[in-house]
């Protein structure tokens, strides 16, 4: 049996997924990565001291 999908419905779902990924997930992931890196640097500096110090 072959499964048929309706064209416009799939296109709409793909467009919503693209918008969700580019408008919500990409910026959220960028914020998480940058703030996680900043947190790691902050913790490292608590133990190692400030740079050049």
ChimeraX attribute file (.defattr): number of C-alpha atoms within 10 A of each C-alpha:
attribute: neighborCount
match mode: 1-to-1
recipient: residues
	/A:1	3
	/A:2	4
	/A:3	4
	/A:4	6
	/A:5	8
	/A:6	7
	/A:7	8
	/A:8	9
	/A:9	10
	/A:10	11
	/A:11	11
	/A:12	11
	/A:13	11
	/A:14	12
	/A:15	12
	/A:16	12
	/A:17	12
	/A:18	13
	/A:19	12
	/A:20	12
	/A:21	13
	/A:22	12
	/A:23	11
	/A:24	11
	/A:25	13
	/A:26	12
	/A:27	12
	/A:28	12
	/A:29	11
	/A:30	11
	/A:31	12
	/A:32	12
	/A:33	12
	/A:34	11
	/A:35	12
	/A:36	12
	/A:37	12
	/A:38	12
	/A:39	12
	/A:40	12
	/A:41	11
	/A:42	14
	/A:43	12
	/A:44	12
	/A:45	12
	/A:46	10
	/A:47	8
	/A:48	10
	/A:49	11
	/A:50	10
	/A:51	6
	/A:52	4
	/A:53	5
